[in-house]
Amino acid sequence: DAVKLNGECPLCALRRRNELIDVDRFLGASVMEPDARVRVNEKGFCPRHQALLYAQQNRLGHALMMHTHLKETMRRLSPLYEDARRAARQSGETPALQRMMGKNRAANASLLETAGRLRALSDSCILCDSIEENTRRYAYTLLHLYKTDAAFRRAFAQSKGVCLPDMALLLEMAQEALSGAVLTDFVNDLCAAMKRNLNKLEGDLEGFTLKFDYRNADKPWGDSKDALERAVNKMQGWCVGAEPNPKE
């Protein structure tokens, strides 16, 4: 069904669909599920997913999750304060000349290690982890369908391919999921679809830019009106423009 949407990337359509479902889930029943709360407390959310959660205007559900996540973060921060103080004292007690000569590397390394552990507290995201896991499952399903379903294989070969990040993912997984002639055919079909689509996209994008010249004011837009959004989404994975899954 995602391939039939004829978008820039069927995996992006599935990824976005699952992202929206996860956002609703974490603001709904998951707020009261002990297992889900434990995982939220440990992982938290990245800035992008914090913004998506906030945009849902369920401030109570969001606040309940953030409250217990904040308490867990405070607990994990407690030993880091003393580690940072200890490392700073060790570094500060080293004469300036020795610091310049790199003779307090142990203290510096300790402070850097503490900073790294601190950064890790805000770098994790339970939604990112869920989306990545689901994306890998869908990528495997795509490869399995290509291997076992002749109709799907034809549809994929005639599609626009995928975005560049998902092309890399599929090539990584194809080496394990496919073999022999099927692997060769898949890579050939994928590369052909990408080359065909990118060539068209480049022409559409050029047409988009030419429309801003007053001499081309009466020239038809053709397929170029949304070329900028399609180019961005093709290069990076869906992130701008219309939803990749029209049902959402």
Residue frames as qw, qx, qy, qz and C-alpha x, y, z in Angstrom:
[[0.000, 0.884, 0.467, 0.000, 0.00, 0.00, 0.00],
 [0.309, -0.784, 0.102, 0.529, 2.85, 2.38, 0.77],
 [0.379, -0.115, 0.609, 0.687, 4.42, 1.73, -2.65],
 [0.198, 0.612, 0.696, 0.318, 1.04, 2.39, -4.30],
 [0.115, -0.865, -0.248, 0.421, 1.05, 5.91, -2.82],
 [0.638, 0.565, 0.178, 0.492, 3.70, 6.69, -5.47],
 [0.242, -0.966, 0.076, 0.052, 5.53, 9.07, -3.14],
 [0.272, 0.788, -0.541, 0.112, 9.24, 9.70, -2.91],
 [0.195, 0.323, -0.884, 0.275, 9.73, 6.90, -0.37],
 [0.699, -0.371, -0.497, -0.356, 7.31, 4.23, 0.89],
 [0.619, -0.210, -0.581, 0.485, 9.39, 3.72, 4.04],
 [0.057, 0.106, -0.214, 0.969, 9.05, 7.43, 4.84],
 [0.535, -0.323, -0.312, -0.716, 5.26, 7.11, 4.55],
 [0.774, -0.320, -0.546, 0.008, 5.28, 4.18, 6.97],
 [0.475, -0.027, -0.452, 0.754, 7.75, 5.89, 9.30],
 [0.149, -0.224, 0.067, -0.961, 5.62, 9.02, 9.53],
 [0.671, -0.356, -0.428, -0.489, 2.45, 7.00, 10.08],
 [0.742, -0.275, -0.543, 0.280, 4.06, 5.17, 12.98],
 [0.281, 0.116, -0.317, 0.898, 5.48, 8.39, 14.38],
 [0.379, -0.325, -0.079, -0.863, 2.01, 9.96, 14.61],
 [0.788, -0.330, -0.475, -0.213, 0.58, 6.78, 16.13],
 [0.644, -0.099, -0.514, 0.558, 3.37, 6.70, 18.73],
 [0.027, 0.240, -0.200, 0.950, 2.84, 10.36, 19.66],
 [0.616, -0.360, -0.209, -0.669, -0.87, 9.69, 20.27],
 [0.820, -0.210, -0.530, 0.048, -0.08, 6.51, 22.17],
 [0.509, 0.002, -0.484, 0.711, 2.39, 8.12, 24.54],
 [0.166, -0.187, 0.174, -0.952, -0.06, 10.90, 25.33],
 [0.708, -0.238, -0.302, -0.593, -2.93, 8.43, 25.77],
 [0.917, -0.334, -0.160, -0.147, -3.06, 5.07, 27.46],
 [0.761, 0.219, -0.383, 0.475, 0.72, 4.78, 27.77],
 [0.083, -0.655, 0.294, -0.691, 0.74, 7.63, 30.29],
 [0.697, -0.449, 0.292, -0.476, -0.74, 5.23, 32.83],
 [0.968, 0.099, -0.228, 0.027, 1.13, 2.05, 31.79],
 [0.613, -0.723, 0.275, 0.164, 3.94, 1.32, 34.28],
 [0.791, 0.008, 0.388, 0.473, 6.20, -0.35, 31.69],
 [0.418, 0.728, 0.247, 0.485, 5.85, 2.55, 29.26],
 [0.236, -0.959, 0.048, -0.150, 6.50, 5.11, 31.99],
 [0.750, -0.490, 0.301, 0.325, 9.66, 3.29, 33.09],
 [0.682, 0.259, 0.376, 0.572, 10.99, 3.43, 29.52],
 [0.145, 0.884, 0.179, 0.407, 10.02, 7.10, 29.16],
 [0.506, -0.853, 0.107, 0.066, 11.70, 7.89, 32.47],
 [0.754, -0.296, 0.368, 0.456, 14.92, 6.29, 31.24],
 [0.549, 0.279, 0.472, 0.630, 14.99, 7.51, 27.63],
 [0.056, 0.627, 0.140, -0.764, 12.95, 10.71, 27.45],
 [0.589, 0.692, 0.408, 0.087, 12.30, 12.39, 24.09],
 [0.495, 0.053, 0.227, 0.837, 14.45, 14.28, 21.59],
 [0.070, 0.356, 0.102, -0.926, 13.65, 17.97, 20.83],
 [0.297, -0.003, -0.610, -0.735, 11.72, 17.06, 17.65],
 [0.418, -0.352, -0.824, -0.149, 9.46, 14.62, 19.46],
 [0.154, -0.412, -0.532, 0.723, 9.04, 16.92, 22.45],
 [0.185, 0.215, -0.155, -0.946, 7.71, 19.49, 19.96],
 [0.403, -0.142, -0.740, -0.519, 5.34, 16.95, 18.40],
 [0.339, -0.404, -0.802, 0.282, 4.05, 15.91, 21.82],
 [0.066, -0.373, -0.311, 0.872, 3.58, 19.54, 22.87],
 [0.220, 0.061, -0.417, -0.880, 1.73, 20.36, 19.64],
 [0.310, -0.328, -0.866, -0.215, -0.98, 17.84, 20.57],
 [0.293, -0.472, 0.082, -0.828, -2.11, 20.21, 23.34],
 [0.814, -0.424, -0.388, -0.083, -2.45, 17.41, 25.88],
 [0.106, 0.715, -0.454, 0.521, -0.47, 19.31, 28.47],
 [0.719, -0.483, 0.354, -0.353, -1.52, 17.12, 31.40],
 [0.991, 0.086, 0.071, 0.071, -0.40, 13.87, 29.75],
 [0.586, 0.622, -0.263, 0.448, 2.83, 15.53, 28.62],
 [0.190, -0.727, 0.406, -0.521, 3.46, 16.97, 32.07],
 [0.886, -0.347, 0.227, -0.206, 2.84, 13.64, 33.82],
 [0.927, 0.241, -0.046, 0.284, 5.49, 11.96, 31.66],
 [0.370, 0.688, -0.275, 0.561, 7.94, 14.83, 32.05],
 [0.504, -0.718, 0.265, -0.401, 7.50, 14.89, 35.82],
 [0.925, -0.287, 0.248, 0.031, 8.62, 11.30, 36.37],
 [0.786, 0.451, -0.030, 0.421, 11.29, 11.62, 33.64],
 [0.061, 0.820, -0.261, 0.506, 12.63, 14.72, 35.40],
 [0.696, -0.607, 0.307, -0.231, 12.75, 12.90, 38.75],
 [0.964, 0.025, 0.157, 0.215, 14.66, 10.01, 37.18],
 [0.556, 0.657, -0.109, 0.497, 17.07, 12.41, 35.49],
 [0.260, -0.821, 0.294, -0.414, 17.68, 14.20, 38.78],
 [0.884, -0.387, 0.261, -0.031, 18.48, 10.85, 40.41],
 [0.882, 0.245, 0.123, 0.383, 20.98, 9.99, 37.67],
 [0.281, 0.822, -0.124, 0.479, 22.49, 13.47, 37.79],
 [0.598, -0.790, 0.086, -0.104, 23.24, 13.33, 41.50],
 [0.825, -0.325, 0.234, 0.399, 26.55, 11.38, 41.27],
 [0.607, 0.534, 0.197, 0.554, 27.63, 13.38, 38.21],
 [0.127, -0.961, 0.022, -0.243, 27.73, 16.61, 40.22],
 [0.643, -0.680, 0.326, 0.134, 30.39, 15.22, 42.54],
 [0.816, 0.131, 0.351, 0.439, 32.29, 13.63, 39.66],
 [0.378, 0.792, 0.139, 0.459, 32.43, 17.02, 37.90],
 [0.327, -0.920, 0.161, -0.145, 33.54, 18.80, 41.08],
 [0.809, -0.407, 0.341, 0.252, 36.24, 16.21, 41.75],
 [0.729, 0.358, 0.302, 0.500, 37.59, 16.40, 38.20],
 [0.153, 0.910, 0.053, 0.382, 37.58, 20.20, 38.30],
 [0.531, -0.813, 0.240, 0.017, 39.52, 20.22, 41.59],
 [0.835, -0.151, 0.366, 0.383, 42.11, 17.83, 40.19],
 [0.561, 0.585, 0.258, 0.526, 42.52, 19.91, 37.07],
 [0.076, -0.952, -0.024, -0.297, 42.56, 23.18, 38.96],
 [0.664, -0.693, 0.241, 0.145, 45.28, 21.99, 41.34],
 [0.805, 0.142, 0.274, 0.506, 47.60, 21.31, 38.42],
 [0.212, -0.598, 0.122, 0.763, 49.93, 24.27, 37.70],
 [0.526, 0.736, 0.065, -0.422, 49.11, 26.21, 34.57],
 [0.153, 0.644, -0.678, -0.319, 52.36, 25.27, 32.86],
 [0.267, -0.087, 0.960, 0.002, 51.70, 21.56, 33.38],
 [0.547, 0.533, 0.539, -0.355, 48.15, 21.99, 32.08],
 [0.411, 0.768, -0.249, -0.422, 49.53, 23.66, 28.96],
 [0.098, 0.496, -0.844, -0.180, 51.94, 20.75, 28.53],
 [0.776, -0.023, -0.447, -0.445, 49.09, 18.25, 28.87],
 [0.280, 0.237, -0.856, 0.365, 50.31, 16.74, 32.11],
 [0.382, 0.044, 0.629, -0.675, 46.87, 16.65, 33.73],
 [0.393, 0.051, -0.692, -0.603, 45.32, 14.40, 31.13],
 [0.221, -0.251, -0.928, 0.166, 43.73, 12.14, 33.72],
 [0.082, 0.458, 0.490, -0.737, 41.78, 15.01, 35.28],
 [0.311, 0.326, -0.302, -0.840, 40.83, 16.37, 31.87],
 [0.328, -0.029, -0.879, -0.346, 39.69, 12.93, 30.73],
 [0.092, -0.354, -0.840, 0.401, 37.61, 12.57, 33.88],
 [0.211, 0.465, 0.220, -0.831, 35.86, 15.89, 33.25],
 [0.362, 0.253, -0.563, -0.699, 35.26, 14.99, 29.62],
 [0.228, -0.141, -0.962, -0.057, 33.88, 11.60, 30.64],
 [0.060, 0.445, 0.655, -0.608, 31.47, 13.28, 33.03],
 [0.299, 0.425, -0.125, -0.845, 30.38, 15.69, 30.29],
 [0.315, 0.109, -0.813, -0.477, 29.79, 12.73, 27.98],
 [0.131, -0.309, -0.919, 0.207, 27.65, 10.95, 30.55],
 [0.151, 0.488, 0.366, -0.778, 25.71, 14.16, 31.08],
 [0.319, 0.325, -0.428, -0.781, 25.13, 14.61, 27.35],
 [0.197, -0.063, -0.953, -0.220, 23.86, 11.04, 27.09],
 [0.103, 0.391, 0.740, -0.537, 21.03, 11.92, 29.46],
 [0.368, 0.621, 0.181, -0.668, 19.52, 14.25, 26.84],
 [0.169, 0.413, -0.681, -0.580, 20.56, 12.44, 23.67],
 [0.089, 0.131, 0.985, 0.071, 18.21, 9.45, 23.95],
 [0.496, 0.104, -0.033, -0.861, 14.61, 9.29, 22.73],
 [0.488, 0.090, 0.844, -0.202, 12.13, 6.48, 23.19],
 [0.640, 0.631, 0.234, -0.371, 10.16, 7.57, 20.10],
 [0.319, 0.715, -0.561, -0.268, 13.27, 7.61, 17.90],
 [0.219, -0.285, 0.932, -0.038, 14.11, 4.10, 19.10],
 [0.591, 0.340, 0.662, -0.312, 10.58, 2.88, 18.34],
 [0.565, 0.736, -0.046, -0.369, 10.58, 4.45, 14.87],
 [0.140, 0.625, -0.743, -0.193, 13.98, 3.01, 14.01],
 [0.379, -0.077, 0.913, -0.127, 12.90, -0.47, 15.11],
 [0.620, 0.526, 0.483, -0.325, 9.70, -0.28, 13.06],
 [0.416, 0.771, -0.310, -0.371, 11.55, 1.10, 10.02],
 [0.038, -0.447, 0.883, 0.136, 13.98, -1.82, 10.04],
 [0.487, 0.194, 0.826, -0.206, 11.04, -4.22, 10.26],
 [0.579, 0.699, 0.210, -0.363, 9.33, -2.54, 7.29],
 [0.226, 0.713, -0.585, -0.314, 12.58, -2.55, 5.31],
 [0.251, -0.193, 0.948, 0.026, 12.90, -6.29, 5.90],
 [0.556, 0.453, 0.629, -0.300, 9.27, -6.75, 4.83],
 [0.449, 0.768, -0.168, -0.424, 9.95, -4.79, 1.64],
 [0.083, 0.534, -0.813, -0.216, 12.88, -7.06, 0.83],
 [0.391, 0.060, 0.906, -0.153, 10.84, -10.17, 1.65],
 [0.582, 0.613, 0.369, -0.386, 8.01, -9.04, -0.63],
 [0.339, 0.727, -0.460, -0.382, 10.47, -8.30, -3.41],
 [0.087, -0.352, 0.928, 0.079, 11.81, -11.84, -3.03],
 [0.257, 0.178, 0.937, -0.156, 8.46, -13.64, -2.85],
 [0.379, 0.687, 0.512, -0.349, 5.84, -11.49, -4.63],
 [0.478, 0.215, 0.501, 0.688, 6.21, -10.96, -8.39],
 [0.049, 0.844, 0.428, 0.319, 3.54, -8.22, -8.46],
 [0.406, -0.877, -0.017, 0.256, 5.29, -6.30, -5.70],
 [0.616, -0.247, 0.370, 0.650, 8.61, -6.68, -7.50],
 [0.335, 0.516, 0.493, 0.615, 7.15, -5.10, -10.65],
 [0.167, -0.927, -0.303, -0.142, 5.50, -2.30, -8.65],
 [0.546, -0.715, 0.109, 0.424, 8.72, -1.51, -6.82],
 [0.576, 0.008, 0.437, 0.691, 10.75, -1.52, -10.04],
 [0.174, 0.630, 0.465, 0.598, 8.33, 1.03, -11.53],
 [0.357, -0.849, -0.344, 0.182, 8.22, 3.20, -8.39],
 [0.150, 0.932, -0.175, 0.278, 10.16, 6.35, -7.54],
 [0.597, 0.242, -0.592, 0.484, 12.48, 4.32, -5.32],
 [0.576, -0.669, -0.402, 0.245, 13.16, 5.56, -1.80],
 [0.087, -0.979, 0.170, -0.066, 14.90, 8.46, -0.07],
 [0.477, 0.618, -0.576, 0.243, 18.70, 8.39, 0.13],
 [0.309, -0.465, 0.701, -0.443, 18.89, 7.38, 3.83],
 [0.836, 0.021, 0.423, -0.349, 16.51, 4.48, 3.21],
 [0.780, 0.537, -0.317, -0.055, 18.40, 3.44, 0.10],
 [0.151, 0.576, -0.734, 0.327, 21.46, 3.02, 2.31],
 [0.582, -0.222, 0.617, -0.481, 19.38, 1.03, 4.84],
 [0.907, 0.274, 0.106, -0.303, 17.97, -1.27, 2.15],
 [0.623, 0.587, -0.510, 0.083, 21.41, -1.95, 0.67],
 [0.131, -0.492, 0.754, -0.415, 22.74, -2.81, 4.13],
 [0.677, -0.046, 0.580, -0.451, 19.89, -5.20, 4.84],
 [0.813, 0.439, -0.172, -0.340, 19.69, -6.66, 1.32],
 [0.343, 0.544, -0.762, 0.072, 23.05, -8.33, 1.69],
 [0.221, -0.156, 0.872, -0.409, 21.65, -10.38, 4.57],
 [0.620, 0.276, 0.479, -0.556, 18.05, -10.86, 3.37],
 [0.781, 0.569, -0.005, -0.256, 18.67, -11.61, -0.32],
 [0.508, -0.434, 0.651, 0.360, 21.18, -13.59, -2.33],
 [0.511, 0.168, 0.740, 0.404, 22.09, -14.65, -5.84],
 [0.157, 0.383, 0.547, 0.727, 20.05, -13.35, -8.76],
 [0.235, -0.819, -0.519, -0.069, 17.37, -11.87, -6.47],
 [0.436, -0.676, -0.056, 0.592, 19.96, -9.65, -4.76],
 [0.338, -0.066, 0.441, 0.829, 21.36, -8.57, -8.12],
 [0.009, 0.582, 0.636, 0.506, 17.89, -7.83, -9.50],
 [0.312, -0.831, -0.416, 0.196, 16.90, -5.85, -6.41],
 [0.395, -0.550, 0.104, 0.729, 19.98, -3.64, -6.49],
 [0.237, 0.140, 0.569, 0.775, 19.56, -3.11, -10.25],
 [0.104, -0.706, -0.627, -0.313, 15.87, -2.19, -9.87],
 [0.374, -0.793, -0.280, 0.391, 16.57, 0.09, -6.91],
 [0.375, -0.377, 0.254, 0.808, 19.41, 1.91, -8.66],
 [0.149, 0.327, 0.634, 0.684, 17.41, 2.25, -11.88],
 [0.191, -0.797, -0.564, -0.095, 14.39, 3.66, -10.00],
 [0.400, -0.716, -0.108, 0.562, 16.58, 6.12, -8.10],
 [0.337, -0.158, 0.410, 0.833, 18.41, 7.30, -11.21],
 [0.048, 0.514, 0.667, 0.537, 15.17, 7.72, -13.16],
 [0.275, -0.834, -0.476, 0.052, 13.45, 9.61, -10.37],
 [0.428, -0.620, 0.006, 0.657, 16.41, 11.84, -9.53],
 [0.293, 0.085, 0.491, 0.816, 16.83, 12.83, -13.17],
 [0.094, -0.681, -0.589, -0.424, 13.18, 13.87, -13.32],
 [0.426, -0.786, -0.337, 0.295, 13.41, 15.60, -9.97],
 [0.434, -0.326, 0.163, 0.824, 16.43, 17.61, -11.12],
 [0.110, 0.330, 0.537, 0.769, 14.48, 18.79, -14.16],
 [0.286, -0.766, -0.552, -0.165, 11.44, 19.65, -12.04],
 [0.480, -0.666, -0.192, 0.537, 13.59, 21.59, -9.59],
 [0.320, -0.078, 0.315, 0.890, 15.20, 23.55, -12.39],
 [0.064, -0.547, -0.602, -0.578, 11.74, 24.31, -13.76],
 [0.400, -0.770, -0.458, 0.192, 10.72, 25.54, -10.29],
 [0.419, -0.500, 0.016, 0.758, 13.62, 27.98, -10.15],
 [0.213, 0.149, 0.494, 0.829, 12.99, 29.22, -13.72],
 [0.121, -0.725, -0.640, -0.223, 9.41, 30.16, -12.82],
 [0.347, -0.755, -0.244, 0.501, 10.80, 32.96, -10.66],
 [0.261, -0.133, 0.372, 0.881, 12.11, 34.67, -13.79],
 [0.382, 0.510, 0.276, -0.719, 9.44, 37.15, -14.95],
 [0.339, 0.389, -0.593, -0.618, 10.03, 35.98, -18.53],
 [0.254, -0.036, -0.958, -0.124, 8.61, 32.59, -17.58],
 [0.345, 0.032, 0.484, -0.804, 5.54, 33.89, -15.78],
 [0.746, 0.218, -0.054, -0.627, 3.18, 32.31, -18.32],
 [0.413, 0.312, -0.851, -0.092, 5.09, 29.04, -18.54],
 [0.828, -0.353, -0.280, -0.334, 3.12, 26.08, -17.09],
 [0.453, -0.644, 0.562, -0.253, 4.32, 24.74, -13.75],
 [0.682, 0.234, -0.683, -0.112, 4.05, 21.14, -14.90],
 [0.828, -0.355, -0.422, 0.104, 5.32, 18.89, -12.10],
 [0.492, 0.316, -0.350, 0.732, 7.62, 21.54, -10.67],
 [0.339, -0.730, -0.057, -0.590, 5.35, 23.30, -8.17],
 [0.769, -0.602, 0.157, -0.150, 6.30, 20.96, -5.30],
 [0.803, 0.408, -0.339, 0.272, 9.78, 20.11, -6.61],
 [0.029, 0.647, -0.522, 0.555, 11.55, 21.82, -3.69],
 [0.710, -0.370, 0.397, -0.450, 9.72, 19.74, -1.09],
 [0.986, 0.150, -0.014, -0.066, 10.24, 16.54, -3.07],
 [0.583, 0.583, -0.433, 0.365, 13.95, 17.24, -3.48],
 [0.230, -0.587, 0.553, -0.545, 14.44, 17.88, 0.24],
 [0.839, -0.198, 0.335, -0.380, 12.49, 14.76, 1.18],
 [0.918, 0.345, -0.190, 0.040, 14.35, 12.64, -1.36],
 [0.422, 0.600, -0.514, 0.445, 17.73, 13.72, -0.03],
 [0.092, -0.406, 0.632, -0.654, 16.98, 13.60, 3.71],
 [0.159, -0.347, -0.912, 0.150, 13.88, 11.50, 4.21],
 [0.139, -0.735, -0.486, -0.453, 10.45, 13.10, 4.65],
 [0.373, -0.343, -0.425, 0.750, 10.65, 16.27, 6.72],
 [0.118, 0.333, 0.030, -0.935, 8.83, 19.07, 4.83],
 [0.343, 0.050, -0.544, -0.764, 5.67, 19.60, 2.82],
 [0.776, -0.151, -0.164, -0.590, 2.52, 17.52, 2.58],
 [0.684, -0.332, 0.611, -0.221, 2.20, 14.41, 4.69],
 [0.125, 0.360, -0.846, -0.372, 3.69, 11.39, 2.86],
 [0.004, -0.282, -0.960, -0.003, 0.65, 9.33, 3.81],
 [0.217, -0.305, -0.277, -0.885, -2.50, 11.13, 2.61],
 [0.562, -0.495, -0.649, -0.135, -4.61, 9.20, 5.13],
 [0.491, -0.390, -0.452, 0.634, -2.95, 11.09, 7.99]]
